């Protein structure tokens, strides 16, 4: 008999055979996904990454083949040679190969399998920790295989599309010099340079700018990046981004290139035609109406800014709002204290929330650090009920707030007030919570991925260049110090940095930031002024960013770029609930790899070789801790 693999090569995948293949002799390789032994005949479902094929070992099959077939168990890795036969009236409409089955002629067991710790099925109830511990088995499940195959296709489409636009795929180093930025870096000790450390690159930012200085004009890279941050469902310590940089361009040119790539991805992966260009929203409007810079536009329920009304009505008679006001001006009119705001959300009467449900909303906002959730229900006459605010609110102020919120009979108003950043955050999350609770948006992914209206793309533009650091009492770059300010904002660099807007932008999809970038600041004179606004002098700037600053002095072209989160794009395009479903070997929320037990301790000898010493306290062995101290 000829040998499998060496002489008998695979002819088809386990998802390829159809009625047109009836009568053909085929060779399949895969794993036993299901087994049914009827005493005489043995049936198995053979699985590979493309699908399932039913294989039958009939009672009159060669005795040796029949004996081997009776040995088969789940997850045995096997090769089968056989003839394709129609299943006639026993078709299985749930399988792509359901019209046929393969009557085996020859069988080889490549490798047996021990009983697996959980079923290799599309839907399993097994705890994620156990599945991550045996990730190589989890990856045999069809949903994960389909997600990773789709991600592979995304890589191919990205390379083809970027290449068609004249982009060069160029590599950048992972081991780099530490430079201060928004994210914490992983540090790597250098054995050859005692006491010194590399940083794992959190992005290729500086190097892709150097490519522009070098004249490569258009660069892209599908690149691994690293950030030592607290984790959540949409964040991993190592992640992948589509990194892009272009010379001699405006913001509009970058948007056009990114939109072409995204339109191509959605068309090729989902068959959906996404309209372009994408709409744009100013950062200021996004914060006012939605409380964040990544608004989900699939539903309404905008925030209503009430700060001006509260100030105009001297606190509206509400004791809780009066402390938000500052000193009166010369005319006797009070203004709101700097950084203090009042916002509301209107919940329509159709929601018909009970007192218990509104109490649960208050618990929700308290979980984000809020002190509570002021609310008021509007009656037929426009009065407020079920609210402590109703006792003191002035009629004029109540009417003004009702009008601003568009509130009518039965509507519920929810209020937050106080520090601007806190109010924005709480109200942004409350809006999303209400959107899901009221069924306005699904919990995960779009309801119909094939409907173009399920995908709401948006560019958020014109944010401030700086944000104030309350702890350090200084201005810091909101993104990075090499972002170009608007020409009309440069005048405020020394006098009022908070007014400086810049050419930075985020691409948002259904409330998820899928990419961000900026037009870079290549003018050394303006760059020095930006550093000065941040309290960074020339000497410190050279120490931290010297090699880039020097490069920018040698005829650096105007340039800009963006980085798209490949993991997030894959999560959205596959309908996954977390990044862990689209990353082959992910980390847990504690940054650990349960399969390999990373990170792990190393020996003292290894540390000495690197000229470092750990200050972590080692836990005592359990039996030692139980012994009484001498």
N, C-alpha and C positions, 0 to 999 in steps of 0.2 A: 504494500500500500504506500502511496506517496505521502510524504511528510507535510503537515500543515506549516505554514509560514515559509519554510524553505522552498517547497515545491508547489504547494497549494496556496496561492495568493488570494486575499480577500477580493471578491468581485463586486459586492454591494454593501452598503451600510444596512443596519437593521431597520431603517425607516424608509428605504427606497423602493422596495418591491411592490408592484401593483399587478392588476389583472393582465396587463400586457406582457408580463414576464412568465406567465403560466407555460410550463413545459421546459423552461430553461434550467440548466444545472448551475447552482450558485454556491459560493463559499462565504460564510458569515463568521465573524469573530465577535465575542462580547461576553456578557455576564448573565447568569441565570437569574432573571427577575421574578419568575414565578415557576412553580413545578406542580404537575398534577399526574400522579401515578395511578393508572386505572387497572393495574394488575398486568394486563397485556401491553397495551400501548402506554407510552410515557409522553406527556405534553410539557413543553417548557415555553416560556416567553423569554426570548433572547434580547438583551438590551445593549445598545451602545449609545453614544451621545446623540445620534440622529433619531432614535426611536426604538420600537419593539417589533419583533417578528415572532409569530408562533411557529415552533418547530415540533414535529411529531416523529416519535420513534415507534413505528408500528410493530405489532406483535411478530410479524414475519420478517422484520429487519434482521440483518446479519447477527448471529448470536453474540459475538463479541461486542458489537455496537450496542445491542440491546442490554447486555450486562453492564456496560459502562454507563448507559443511560439511567439505569436503576440506581447508580451511585450518585447521580447529580443531586446537589443541594443548592440552596439560595446562595448567590454571589460566587459560585464557582466560575472561573474564567475558562472559556471553552472555544473551540473551533468546530464548525459544522459544515459538511458538504452534503448537499441534497438537491432535490428536484422541487421546483415551484408548482404547487397544485392549487386549483380553485377551491374555495371553501363553500361554493354553491350557496345554498340557502342559509348557511351558518355564518354569514358575514358579520364582522364586528365593526359597526359604524364609528365607534369611538377611536379606532386605530387607523392611521394612514395606510397601514398594510393589512387592514381588516378583510380585504377581498381574498387574500391568499394565505397559504401556510406552506412550510417547507417540510417535505418528507425526507428525513435524514437517511443518508447512505453511509456516512463516515462521521466519527466523533472523536475529538481529542480533548482531554482535560489538561489545560495548560497549568492551572494552579487551583488547588482546593481552597476553601475559605472556612475559617472558624465561624461559629454563629455570630452574627453582627450585633452590636450593642443597641441598635435601633433599626426599624424597618427602612429600607431604601425605597421610599414612596413619595409621591408628589406632596402629600400633606401628612405631616407627622406631629404628634403631640409631645415629642421628646423635648426636654429642656434644652435651650440653646447652648448652655454650658457643655452638656454632654456631646452635642453635635460639633461644637468647636473643638472639643478634645479629640474627636475623630473626624477632623475636617475633610480628609481625603475620602471618607465614606459619605459624608454629607454632600460633597461635590458630585457624587454619582447620581444624586436626585435630579430628575428632569428639570424642575424649575430653575435650580441654580446653574445647571449646564446651559440651559437656554439663555439665561441672563449673561453668562460669560461669553457665549458664542455671539450674542448680540453686541456685547462690548468689543469683541474682536473685530466685528464688522464696523463698529464706530471708528476704531483705530484706522482701518483701511480707508474708509470714506474720508476721514480727516486728512490723511496723507495725500489722497488723490485730489481733494478739493484745494488744499493749501498749495500743492504743487502746481495745479492749474492756474493759480493766481500769482505764480512767480515766487513763492516762498521757498527758502532753503531750510532743510531740516538740519540743524546744527546742535552739537552737544555742549553742555556746560558742566563744570565740576560739581561733585557732591561735597567734597571736603574743601571748605572755604574759610576765609577770615571772618571772625565774629564782628558784626557791625550792629549797632543798636537799632532796634526796630520795634514793631508792635507786638511781635510774637517771641516767646522764649525759644531759644535754640537748644538743640541737643549738642553737647560738647564732646569732642573726641580727643583724648590725650595723645600727644605725639611722643613716641618712644625715642625718635632721633633728635628731638628738640626738647630736652627735659624741662618740665614746668610750663610748657606751652601747649595750646589746644587748638584744634580745628573746630569749626562749627559745621554741622550738617546744614546744607543750604535750605532755608525755608522757602526760597524761590530763586530763580536765576536772574533776578531783577538787575543787579549791577552788570552781570556778564552780557545780558542781552542788549543793554545799552552800549556796552563796549563793542558788540558786533556792529551796531549802527555807526559808531565812531570809525570802525574799521572799514566801513563801506559796503557791508553785505546787504544793506538796503531792506530786505524782507527776510525775517527769521521766524521759524516756529519750531516747537519741540513738544512731544508728548513726554513729560518729564516727571519723575518722582521727587516729591518735596517732603520736608520734615519739620514738624513743629511740636514742641514739648508743652502742650496745652491740656487743660481739662477736657475730657472727651464727652461726646453725646452721640445721638443717633446719626447725625450728619457730619461727624468729625472723627478723624483718625490721626494718630501720630505720624503716619506716613501716608501720603495721598498723591494723586496724580492730577496734573493739570495740563491743558493745552495752552502752551505759552506762546505769545505772539508779540512781535515788535516790528514797526515799520518806520521808514525814514521819509521825509518830505511829505508829510500827511497832516491833515486836520482830523479833528475828532470824527467828522462825518465819514472820512475815508476808512477809519478803523471800524466804525459801525457797519459800513457797507460790507466789508470783508467778513466780519463776524456773522452778520445776518445771512450772507451767502452760505457759510458753513452750516449754520443752524438749520436753514431751510433745507439744505441738502440732507442733513442727518435725519430730520423728521420725515422727509419724503422717502428716503431709501429704507429707513428702519420701520416706520409705521404706515407709510403710504399716505401721509397727511400733507396737504399743501398749506404751509404757514405763510400768511400775507406779510410782505415787507414793503417799506421799512417799518420797523417797530415804533410804536408811540413813545413819546418822551415825557418825562415829568421832572420838574425842578425839585431838588432836594428839599427846599423850604416847604413846597406844597405837599410833598410826601409826608414830612414830619407833622405838618399841621393836620392833614386829613386822616392819616393812618398811624402816626406815632412811631414809624420806623422808615428806613430807606429801602425796604423790600416789600412794598405793599402787594397784597393778594387782591387782584382786581376782578376776581370771579364773582364777587358779591359787593353790595353797597355798604350800608351802615358806617358811613364816614364819621369820624370824630367831629364834634362841633366845638370850636374855640370860643370860650365864653369870657376870656380874660378881660376884654374891653368892656363888656356889659357889666361885669362885677365891679370894675373900677369906676365906670360911669355912674353906677348906682351906690357908690361908697360902701361896697360889701353886701348890698341887697338886703340888709337887715339880718343876715345870717351870721351868728357869732363865730362860726368856724371859718368864715371867709374874711372877716375883718382884719385878722392878723396878717393877711397877705398884702395889705395895703401899706404904702410908705407914708412919708410925711406929706402934708398938703403943700401945694405950690402957692405962688403969690396970690392966685385967684381963689385960694381956699379949696381947690379941687385936689383930691388924692389920686395918686397913680399906683399901679401895682409895683411891688418891690421887684428889683431885677431878679430874673431867674424863677419867678413864681407864675404859675398859670392855672387856669381852671378849664376843664374839658368835660364834655358830656357825650354819651351815646344814646340814641333813641332805639328802644326795642319796640317793634310794632305791636299793636294790640292783639294781632292774630297769634302772637306767641303765647298769650294767656298764661304767663308765669304765675305760679302760686307763691305764697309767702315763703314756703319751704325752699322753692327753687331759687328765689332771690337771695335767701340766706346762704345757699350753697355758692352763689356767685360771689358773695362777700368773702366766704372762706377761700375761694379761688384767688382773689386779688390779695388777700392777706398772705397767701403762700408766696407772693412775689415781693413781700416787704411793705405792702400798703397797710395803712392803719385801719382801713375800712372802706365801705362802698356806700356813699350817700346815694339815695334814690328817691324818686317821687313818681307817683302814678297820676296821670292827668284825667280829670273827670269831664263830663259834658260841658261844664261852664268854664273849663280851663283852669280850675283850681287843682291844687296838689293834695293827694291823699296818701295814706300809708307812708308818711314821711315826717321825720322830726323837723325837716326844713320848712314844712308847711306852716309851722307855728309862728315863724318870724319873718319869712320872705315877704318883701313888700309887693303889693299888687302890680306896680309898674315893672319891677324887675322880673317877676314871674311871667308876665305877659311878654316881655322882651325875650326871655329865655325860651319860652314856648314857641315864639315866632322864629327864633334863630334855629331851633331844632326841628321845626316843622311838626311839632307835637300836637296831636289831637286826642279825642276821647279814647281812653283805654291804653294809650301809649305809656311806656315806662321809660323814665329818664334815669340814667346811671351817671354819677359824677365822680371825678377825681380832681384833686387840687393839691398844690404844693410845689415842690421842686420840679422844674421842667423835665429833666431827664427821667425822673421817677414816674411822673405822670404819663409821659409818652410811652414808656416801657409797659406800664401796667395796662394802659388803655389799648395799646397795640395787641397785647396778648389776650385781653378781654374780648376784643373784637373778633379775633380768630376763634376763640373758645365759643363765642356766641354763634359764629358762622357755622361751626360744626354741630353745635347743639340744635340749631334751628334747621339743619339739613340743607343749608345754602351751599356748602362745599363738602365733599367727601372727606373722610378721615385720612385716607392715603390715596394719592394719585388722582387722575381724572376719572369721572364716571365712564366716559366713552373716549378712549385714547384716539379713536379714528375721527373724532369730531374736531375740526380746526378751532371751534369756539371753546374747546376744553383747555386750550393752551394760550394763556394770556402773557405774552412777552412785553417787556417794558424796559426802556432805558431811564435810569434815574441820574440826572445831571446837575451840574453847578452846585456842588456842596461847598462848605467852607474849607479853606486850606488848613486852618488850625482848630484845635480844641483846647480848652483851658484845663490844665491839670491842677485840681484843687489842692492836692497834697503837696506838690512841688511848687505851687504858686507861680506857674509859668505857662507860656503857650507851648504846645507840642504839635507836631504834624499829625493831622487826622489820619493820613494814609502814609505818605513818606515825604521827606524833605525835598525831593526832586520833582515835585508836581508843579506844573506851570500855573501861576495865578492868572486870572483874567486881566487883560491889559488895563481895564478901567479900575481894577481893585488894587493895583500895585501901589497907588498913592496912600493906602491905608496900612502898609506894612509896618511903619514906625508908629503911627498914631492910634490905630484901632485894628489890630490883627484879626479880631473876631468878624470884621466885615469883609475880609479877603475871601472871595470865591475863586474856585480853581477849575481847571479842565480835568476833572476826575469823573468817572462814570461807573455805574454798576448795571449789569444786565440781570434782570429779574424775571423769573417765570413762576407764576402761581404762588407768589409769596416766598420763593426760594431764590437767594442770590446765586446765580450760576456763573458769574464772572465779574471781574472788576479790573480797572486799569486807569491810565491817565496819559495825557500829553506831558512829556517830560520837560523839565526846566533845563535848557541848555545854555542859557545866558549867564556867564559867571558873575556879572555885576548884580543881577537880580537874585541869583543864588546866594550871594553873600548877605543880601538884605533879608532873605528868608531865614538864613541861619541866625542872623542877629535878632530877629523877632522871636526866635526860640531860645535866645540866650546863649547861642553857640558862637564863640569867637573864631577868628581865622585859624589860630593854632589848633584848637580843638577839632575844627572841621577837617583840617589836614590830617590830624591824627586818626580820625574815625573814617574819613572818606577820601583820603589823599589820592589814591590811585585813580578813582573815578573823576575827581575834580581836575586832576592833571590831564586826564584823557579828554575831558570836555573843553580844555583850552586849545586843543589841536584840531580846530576846524570841525567840531561836532555838528552834525546836521540836525535840523529840527526833527524830532522823532517822538513816537508814542507807542503804546501797546496795551495789551490786556492779557489776563490769564483766565481761562475758563476751567471750571472744576469738572474734570472728566468723570470723577466718581459720582458727583451729583447729577450730571447729565445722564449717566448710565442708570442711576436710581430712578430718575423721572421717566426715561424711555422704556424701562422694564416694569414700572409700577411697583418697584420694591419698597418695603417699609423702612429700610435702613441701609446705610452704606455697606454694612457687613454682608448684605445679600449680593452685592455686585463686586466685591473685592475677594479674590480667591482665598487668601489667607489673612483675615483681618485680626485686629486686636480687640480685646474687650473694652468696656468703658473705664477699666482701671489700667489700660495700656498693656495688658499681658497677652501672651500667646499661649492659650491653654494646651495646644497640641505639642509644642516644643518646650514649654515651661520657660519661656523667655519673658522678662529678663531674669537672669539667674546670678547667683554669687560666683565670684572668681576667687582664685587662691591668692594668698599673700604674696607668693612669688610673682604672679602675674602683675599685681599692683606695684610691687617693687621695681619690676622691669620698666614700668611706665612712670616711675618716680612720683606716684600718688599714694595716698592713704585714705581709707574709708573711715568716716566719722560716724557711720550708722551703727546703732546699738544692736547687737545680735541678740535675738531672743534665746532665753535659756531653754534647754531641752525640757520637755514636759515632765519627765521623771525627776530631773534635777530640781525643777521649780517646786515640786511637791515635797522635797526633803527639808526638814527643819534646819535652820542655819545653826552653825556651831557657835 
